[in-house]
Amino acid sequence: MEYFAMIGLLFAPVICLLCTGWFFVRWKNEHENEALAQKNRKICRAFLIATVVSLVVFGGLHLMFPITL
């Protein structure tokens, strides 16, 4: 379980931040279609919230199950 927590703590927030950045750029560069821009804005916010949640969950798991050598 400790390896699962460490891998999740390393990769889940990074992937969520990459997706947040992707949809942020799509949101800011969409000038013609306002509905699509608002959809990208909502997705961007959802990934930002998912980043915080994944940090809390995997950080808690890492504190509960530290790697011992």
Number of C-alpha atoms within 10 A of each C-alpha: 11 16 13 13 20 18 12 19 20 14 13 16 21 15 13 20 19 14 18 23 15 14 21 18 14 17 20 12 10 14 10 8 8 11 10 14 19 14 13 21 18 15 18 23 14 14 20 19 15 17 21 13 14 19 19 14 15 21 17 14 19 20 13 12 15 14 12 5 3
